């Protein structure tokens, strides 16, 4: 069993700790692996008169995938990435959930004139992909929620196997969302086409690995904090440095404190308290090695939109291993004081702590 051997090797090397729930995840992923590498069955013809005349009358039955869910830091992404990187299959793609939905929306724009654009997107995707791995499946947007049933259905009919991670059990996805009853068929499809595996024992392995505050600067002196940020920027910047220069992101102009080839410094209000989208954060993560953020403050119930944007920003930077440098006057534990996003901020706190570790080489300044 290739996956089990690698898992046991990682345990012997001290990289991870053995975990019964993770072992179950390994077994399921190995089953998906074996099924994907078997010869593909012939397409199943659609029944009925309409199937005789349909251009897409053949349905490819997908290999049943995996839905790995559990609390923060449980090793879900590590397991999925181990599976993805080692399976000898060329027709595969790995994306963060935000990137995937961004990709789908962009493709739908191109196919707006088609009668069934979701089916067309799935058909085009299936030409290149048999295995789709999606990290951090967490539905928060009503537009995505309303679209996902049709998309998942179309992908399954094209024979695309889904392996995904999430902090929520499928039945809790888009919980309390607007028109959630219309999202329930998507949940049913996820449960039908994936093995649902819980990875939870209340241990956050990212927290155990390292919670380092060596790079914290706790000081109420704003001038001192500004000086430390400037010093950090100067050490990291390559090429010419622009002060107060605007940049264009997704066709809109954003003001910056400082800007160079590899690093950009924003105020929190610019990135999180104005009408920013996930696409903005994706572009920034692709363009820069370092993102600096100053002016982060307590996020209460009146700041839910800003808090949600901050969560999305963290996800994009984390997924692309962009180094994050930011300042705040309070501890991370007390940063979010609202109620709606407590679950999401627990995940973000775990990620921020991991981003401070030596492996991630993240620098955090608090002032």
C-alpha positions as a Python dict, from the first residue, in 0.01 Angstrom:
ca = {
    (1, 'X'): (0, 0, 0),
    (2, 'X'): (194, 306, -122),
    (3, 'X'): (8, 556, 96),
    (4, 'X'): (32, 352, 414),
    (5, 'X'): (405, 302, 362),
    (6, 'X'): (463, 674, 320),
    (7, 'X'): (248, 745, 626),
    (8, 'X'): (445, 499, 837),
    (9, 'X'): (774, 642, 708),
    (10, 'X'): (661, 990, 813),
    (11, 'X'): (580, 857, 1161),
    (12, 'X'): (923, 693, 1193),
    (13, 'X'): (1091, 1017, 1085),
    (14, 'X'): (899, 1209, 1351),
    (15, 'X'): (723, 1428, 1095),
    (16, 'X'): (378, 1326, 1221),
    (17, 'X'): (215, 1131, 1503),
    (18, 'X'): (14, 817, 1442),
    (19, 'X'): (-356, 885, 1456),
    (20, 'X'): (-640, 627, 1424),
    (21, 'X'): (-863, 869, 1235),
    (22, 'X'): (-586, 947, 987),
    (23, 'X'): (-534, 575, 936),
    (24, 'X'): (-897, 547, 830),
    (25, 'X'): (-842, 834, 589),
    (26, 'X'): (-538, 656, 444),
    (27, 'X'): (-743, 340, 385),
    (28, 'X'): (-1016, 531, 203),
    (29, 'X'): (-770, 727, -10),
    (30, 'X'): (-591, 404, -100),
    (31, 'X'): (-923, 259, -212),
    (32, 'X'): (-983, 564, -431),
    (33, 'X'): (-627, 528, -565),
    (34, 'X'): (-681, 161, -657),
    (35, 'X'): (-1015, 229, -825),
    (36, 'X'): (-876, 518, -1030),
    (37, 'X'): (-588, 308, -1163),
    (38, 'X'): (-809, 21, -1275),
    (39, 'X'): (-906, 13, -1645),
    (40, 'X'): (-1193, 254, -1703),
    (41, 'X'): (-1535, 97, -1762),
    (42, 'X'): (-1719, 171, -2083),
    (43, 'X'): (-1961, 465, -2068),
    (44, 'X'): (-2317, 382, -1967),
    (45, 'X'): (-2580, 476, -2224),
    (46, 'X'): (-2859, 698, -2099),
    (47, 'X'): (-3194, 531, -2084),
    (48, 'X'): (-3505, 653, -2261),
    (49, 'X'): (-3595, 808, -2593),
    (50, 'X'): (-3416, 1136, -2516),
    (51, 'X'): (-3095, 948, -2464),
    (52, 'X'): (-3106, 824, -2824),
    (53, 'X'): (-3086, 1177, -2958),
    (54, 'X'): (-2869, 1343, -2694),
    (55, 'X'): (-2524, 1460, -2796),
    (56, 'X'): (-2403, 1347, -2455),
    (57, 'X'): (-2599, 1025, -2429),
    (58, 'X'): (-2313, 836, -2262),
    (59, 'X'): (-2254, 880, -1892),
    (60, 'X'): (-1918, 785, -1740),
    (61, 'X'): (-1964, 649, -1390),
    (62, 'X'): (-1709, 821, -1165),
    (63, 'X'): (-1489, 646, -914),
    (64, 'X'): (-1621, 730, -569),
    (65, 'X'): (-1397, 992, -412),
    (66, 'X'): (-1333, 1106, -55),
    (67, 'X'): (-1456, 1386, 170),
    (68, 'X'): (-1213, 1432, 460),
    (69, 'X'): (-1354, 1651, 733),
    (70, 'X'): (-1261, 1748, 1086),
    (71, 'X'): (-1139, 2029, 1307),
    (72, 'X'): (-850, 2260, 1233),
    (73, 'X'): (-502, 2114, 1212),
    (74, 'X'): (-614, 1753, 1185),
    (75, 'X'): (-395, 1667, 887),
    (76, 'X'): (-669, 1668, 624),
    (77, 'X'): (-476, 1875, 371),
    (78, 'X'): (-155, 1682, 442),
    (79, 'X'): (-328, 1350, 368),
    (80, 'X'): (-491, 1480, 51),
    (81, 'X'): (-167, 1632, -76),
    (82, 'X'): (22, 1310, -3),
    (83, 'X'): (-239, 1121, -205),
    (84, 'X'): (-237, 1375, -488),
    (85, 'X'): (140, 1401, -523),
    (86, 'X'): (196, 1025, -531),
    (87, 'X'): (-86, 880, -736),
    (88, 'X'): (58, 798, -1082),
    (89, 'X'): (-221, 968, -1273),
    (90, 'X'): (-159, 1246, -1523),
    (91, 'X'): (-521, 1359, -1546),
    (92, 'X'): (-542, 1531, -1209),
    (93, 'X'): (-571, 1880, -1065),
    (94, 'X'): (-540, 2021, -714),
    (95, 'X'): (-701, 2355, -625),
    (96, 'X'): (-811, 2552, -323),
    (97, 'X'): (-1190, 2589, -308),
    (98, 'X'): (-1167, 2965, -375),
    (99, 'X'): (-947, 2908, -681),
    (100, 'X'): (-1179, 2639, -809),
    (101, 'X'): (-1489, 2856, -784),
    (102, 'X'): (-1300, 3146, -943),
    (103, 'X'): (-1206, 2915, -1231),
    (104, 'X'): (-1567, 2799, -1272),
    (105, 'X'): (-1706, 3153, -1276),
    (106, 'X'): (-1449, 3260, -1536),
    (107, 'X'): (-1534, 2962, -1758),
    (108, 'X'): (-1906, 3030, -1724),
    (109, 'X'): (-1852, 3385, -1849),
    (110, 'X'): (-1692, 3245, -2164),
    (111, 'X'): (-1982, 3004, -2214),
    (112, 'X'): (-2267, 3240, -2130),
    (113, 'X'): (-2429, 3186, -2470),
    (114, 'X'): (-2442, 2807, -2432),
    (115, 'X'): (-2767, 2638, -2344),
    (116, 'X'): (-2616, 2436, -2058),
    (117, 'X'): (-2295, 2615, -1957),
    (118, 'X'): (-2237, 2406, -1642),
    (119, 'X'): (-2248, 2086, -1845),
    (120, 'X'): (-2010, 2240, -2096),
    (121, 'X'): (-1765, 2345, -1823),
    (122, 'X'): (-1772, 1994, -1678),
    (123, 'X'): (-1721, 1839, -2022),
    (124, 'X'): (-1421, 2060, -2092),
    (125, 'X'): (-1276, 1991, -1748),
    (126, 'X'): (-1317, 1617, -1800),
    (127, 'X'): (-1098, 1635, -2110),
    (128, 'X'): (-803, 1711, -1882),
    (129, 'X'): (-906, 1586, -1539),
    (130, 'X'): (-1023, 1256, -1393),
    (131, 'X'): (-922, 1339, -1037),
    (132, 'X'): (-1006, 1677, -883),
    (133, 'X'): (-868, 1754, -537),
    (134, 'X'): (-1020, 2058, -363),
    (135, 'X'): (-885, 2191, -35),
    (136, 'X'): (-1103, 2369, 224),
    (137, 'X'): (-1450, 2305, 85),
    (138, 'X'): (-1655, 2564, 276),
    (139, 'X'): (-1953, 2723, 105),
    (140, 'X'): (-2021, 3080, 217),
    (141, 'X'): (-2148, 3252, -98),
    (142, 'X'): (-2512, 3220, -206),
    (143, 'X'): (-2420, 3231, -575),
    (144, 'X'): (-2184, 2936, -532),
    (145, 'X'): (-2436, 2752, -317),
    (146, 'X'): (-2708, 2780, -580),
    (147, 'X'): (-2473, 2661, -855),
    (148, 'X'): (-2300, 2370, -685),
    (149, 'X'): (-2567, 2106, -732),
    (150, 'X'): (-2569, 2148, -1108),
    (151, 'X'): (-2192, 2160, -1120),
    (152, 'X'): (-2135, 1852, -904),
    (153, 'X'): (-2397, 1662, -1099),
    (154, 'X'): (-2238, 1755, -1431),
    (155, 'X'): (-1890, 1661, -1311),
    (156, 'X'): (-2005, 1323, -1182),
    (157, 'X'): (-2171, 1246, -1518),
    (158, 'X'): (-1840, 1327, -1687),
    (159, 'X'): (-1661, 1075, -1466),
    (160, 'X'): (-1467, 1326, -1255),
    (161, 'X'): (-1370, 1193, -913),
    (162, 'X'): (-1370, 1442, -627),
    (163, 'X'): (-1137, 1428, -326),
    (164, 'X'): (-1184, 1720, -89),
    (165, 'X'): (-1115, 1846, 261),
    (166, 'X'): (-1343, 2048, 485),
    (167, 'X'): (-1380, 2159, 844),
    (168, 'X'): (-1748, 2069, 831),
    (169, 'X'): (-1943, 1749, 788),
    (170, 'X'): (-2138, 1765, 458),
    (171, 'X'): (-2471, 1813, 637),
    (172, 'X'): (-2337, 2134, 796),
    (173, 'X'): (-2217, 2299, 476),
    (174, 'X'): (-2374, 2640, 409),
    (175, 'X'): (-2549, 2610, 746),
    (176, 'X'): (-2800, 2893, 803),
    (177, 'X'): (-2730, 3025, 454),
    (178, 'X'): (-2995, 3202, 248),
    (179, 'X'): (-3224, 2962, 57),
    (180, 'X'): (-3030, 2670, 203),
    (181, 'X'): (-3301, 2424, 105),
    (182, 'X'): (-3189, 2471, -256),
    (183, 'X'): (-2838, 2365, -156),
    (184, 'X'): (-2944, 2035, 3),
    (185, 'X'): (-2932, 1840, -327),
    (186, 'X'): (-2563, 1935, -355),
    (187, 'X'): (-2502, 1784, -11),
    (188, 'X'): (-2679, 1466, -122),
    (189, 'X'): (-2451, 1443, -426),
    (190, 'X'): (-2139, 1489, -214),
    (191, 'X'): (-2248, 1206, 14),
    (192, 'X'): (-2334, 986, -282),
    (193, 'X'): (-2010, 1033, -473),
    (194, 'X'): (-1756, 1047, -188),
    (195, 'X'): (-1661, 837, 112),
    (196, 'X'): (-1717, 1073, 405),
    (197, 'X'): (-1436, 1032, 659),
    (198, 'X'): (-1420, 1216, 991),
    (199, 'X'): (-1072, 1312, 1107),
    (200, 'X'): (-1129, 1444, 1455),
    (201, 'X'): (-988, 1378, 1801),
    (202, 'X'): (-970, 1741, 1921),
    (203, 'X'): (-593, 1759, 1864),
    (204, 'X'): (-462, 2038, 1641),
    (205, 'X'): (-128, 1906, 1516),
    (206, 'X'): (-36, 2244, 1371),
    (207, 'X'): (-59, 2392, 1721),
    (208, 'X'): (151, 2109, 1866),
    (209, 'X'): (420, 2158, 1605),
    (210, 'X'): (494, 2521, 1689),
    (211, 'X'): (331, 2830, 1827),
    (212, 'X'): (607, 3085, 1806),
    (213, 'X'): (582, 3446, 1916),
    (214, 'X'): (950, 3521, 1858),
    (215, 'X'): (856, 3772, 1590),
    (216, 'X'): (585, 3947, 1792),
    (217, 'X'): (633, 4314, 1874),
    (218, 'X'): (380, 4398, 2143),
    (219, 'X'): (383, 4771, 2194),
    (220, 'X'): (118, 5041, 2193),
    (221, 'X'): (365, 5288, 2043),
    (222, 'X'): (240, 5333, 1686),
    (223, 'X'): (559, 5512, 1581),
    (224, 'X'): (773, 5222, 1701),
    (225, 'X'): (552, 4970, 1522),
    (226, 'X'): (569, 5172, 1201),
    (227, 'X'): (947, 5183, 1229),
    (228, 'X'): (970, 4805, 1273),
    (229, 'X'): (745, 4747, 973),
    (230, 'X'): (957, 4981, 762),
    (231, 'X'): (1272, 4798, 870),
    (232, 'X'): (1117, 4462, 784),
    (233, 'X'): (1006, 4589, 444),
    (234, 'X'): (1355, 4722, 368),
    (235, 'X'): (1513, 4386, 453),
    (236, 'X'): (1276, 4190, 229),
    (237, 'X'): (1228, 4423, -68),
    (238, 'X'): (1404, 4363, -398),
    (239, 'X'): (1427, 4619, -675),
    (240, 'X'): (1308, 4977, -659),
    (241, 'X'): (1084, 5075, -367),
    (242, 'X'): (783, 5300, -430),
    (243, 'X'): (625, 5491, -141),
    (244, 'X'): (252, 5568, -159),
    (245, 'X'): (224, 5414, -506),
    (246, 'X'): (-113, 5288, -631),
    (247, 'X'): (-138, 4948, -800),
    (248, 'X'): (-409, 4798, -1019),
    (249, 'X'): (-573, 4476, -905),
    (250, 'X'): (-859, 4320, -1101),
    (251, 'X'): (-904, 4644, -1292),
    (252, 'X'): (-930, 4860, -979),
    (253, 'X'): (-678, 5092, -816),
    (254, 'X'): (-552, 5016, -465),
    (255, 'X'): (-335, 5250, -256),
    (256, 'X'): (-24, 5104, -91),
    (257, 'X'): (213, 5220, 182),
    (258, 'X'): (514, 5071, 6),
    (259, 'X'): (568, 4859, -302),
    (260, 'X'): (854, 4671, -466),
    (261, 'X'): (894, 4380, -707),
    (262, 'X'): (835, 4112, -446),
    (263, 'X'): (652, 4276, -154),
    (264, 'X'): (356, 4508, -106),
    (265, 'X'): (237, 4682, 212),
    (266, 'X'): (-132, 4767, 254),
    (267, 'X'): (-346, 4912, 527),
    (268, 'X'): (-604, 4669, 664),
    (269, 'X'): (-884, 4904, 559),
    (270, 'X'): (-771, 4886, 196),
    (271, 'X'): (-776, 4508, 168),
    (272, 'X'): (-1058, 4418, 405),
    (273, 'X'): (-1285, 4716, 468),
    (274, 'X'): (-1362, 4804, 108),
    (275, 'X'): (-1532, 4604, -167),
    (276, 'X'): (-1263, 4344, -223),
    (277, 'X'): (-1324, 3995, -359),
    (278, 'X'): (-1141, 3665, -339),
    (279, 'X'): (-1019, 3729, -692),
    (280, 'X'): (-826, 4033, -566),
    (281, 'X'): (-650, 3817, -308),
    (282, 'X'): (-572, 3546, -562),
    (283, 'X'): (-408, 3801, -790),
    (284, 'X'): (-203, 3951, -506),
    (285, 'X'): (-90, 3606, -394),
    (286, 'X'): (24, 3530, -747),
    (287, 'X'): (211, 3860, -790),
    (288, 'X'): (398, 3896, -459),
    (289, 'X'): (615, 3681, -232),
    (290, 'X'): (531, 3891, 75),
    (291, 'X'): (215, 4074, 180),
    (292, 'X'): (233, 4327, 464),
    (293, 'X'): (-74, 4453, 647),
    (294, 'X'): (-94, 4725, 912),
    (295, 'X'): (-382, 4867, 1109),
    (296, 'X'): (-557, 4540, 1195),
    (297, 'X'): (-804, 4606, 1478),
    (298, 'X'): (-1066, 4425, 1685),
    (299, 'X'): (-1332, 4272, 1462),
    (300, 'X'): (-1673, 4282, 1627),
    (301, 'X'): (-2021, 4206, 1498),
    (302, 'X'): (-2026, 4536, 1310),
    (303, 'X'): (-1719, 4422, 1114),
    (304, 'X'): (-1850, 4089, 980),
    (305, 'X'): (-1781, 4178, 615),
    (306, 'X'): (-1425, 4288, 693),
    (307, 'X'): (-1371, 3976, 904),
    (308, 'X'): (-1490, 3753, 621),
    (309, 'X'): (-1255, 3924, 377),
    (310, 'X'): (-967, 3882, 622),
    (311, 'X'): (-1042, 3509, 641),
    (312, 'X'): (-1041, 3483, 262),
    (313, 'X'): (-711, 3672, 246),
    (314, 'X'): (-549, 3431, 493),
    (315, 'X'): (-674, 3132, 292),
    (316, 'X'): (-523, 3261, -31),
    (317, 'X'): (-187, 3350, 124),
    (318, 'X'): (-169, 3019, 309),
    (319, 'X'): (-259, 2810, 6),
    (320, 'X'): (12, 2974, -206),
    (321, 'X'): (270, 2989, 75),
    (322, 'X'): (292, 3367, 52),
    (323, 'X'): (465, 3513, 357),
    (324, 'X'): (239, 3731, 569),
    (325, 'X'): (361, 4020, 785),
    (326, 'X'): (100, 4212, 981),
    (327, 'X'): (55, 4433, 1285),
    (328, 'X'): (-219, 4447, 1544),
    (329, 'X'): (-262, 4596, 1890),
    (330, 'X'): (-423, 4285, 2037),
    (331, 'X'): (-356, 3914, 2064),
    (332, 'X'): (-488, 3688, 1790),
    (333, 'X'): (-711, 3508, 2041),
    (334, 'X'): (-900, 3833, 2100),
    (335, 'X'): (-899, 3958, 1743),
    (336, 'X'): (-1248, 3837, 1650),
    (337, 'X'): (-1523, 3927, 1896),
    (338, 'X'): (-1827, 3853, 1685),
    (339, 'X'): (-2031, 3531, 1677),
    (340, 'X'): (-2112, 3427, 1321),
    (341, 'X'): (-1754, 3346, 1219),
    (342, 'X'): (-1616, 3192, 1539),
    (343, 'X'): (-1571, 2854, 1373),
    (344, 'X'): (-1393, 3006, 1074),
    (345, 'X'): (-1164, 3217, 1293),
    (346, 'X'): (-1059, 2910, 1489),
    (347, 'X'): (-935, 2764, 1160),
    (348, 'X'): (-768, 3094, 1067),
    (349, 'X'): (-590, 3113, 1404),
    (350, 'X'): (-447, 2768, 1350),
    (351, 'X'): (-327, 2866, 1004),
    (352, 'X'): (-173, 3191, 1125),
    (353, 'X'): (19, 3001, 1391),
    (354, 'X'): (143, 2756, 1131),
    (355, 'X'): (243, 3047, 908),
    (356, 'X'): (466, 3173, 1190),
    (357, 'X'): (665, 2851, 1200),
    (358, 'X'): (1012, 2804, 1056),
    (359, 'X'): (880, 2582, 777),
    (360, 'X'): (655, 2855, 648),
    (361, 'X'): (908, 3131, 720),
    (362, 'X'): (640, 3379, 806),
    (363, 'X'): (710, 3691, 1007),
    (364, 'X'): (444, 3842, 1228),
    (365, 'X'): (466, 4179, 1394),
    (366, 'X'): (214, 4286, 1652),
    (367, 'X'): (207, 4631, 1799),
}
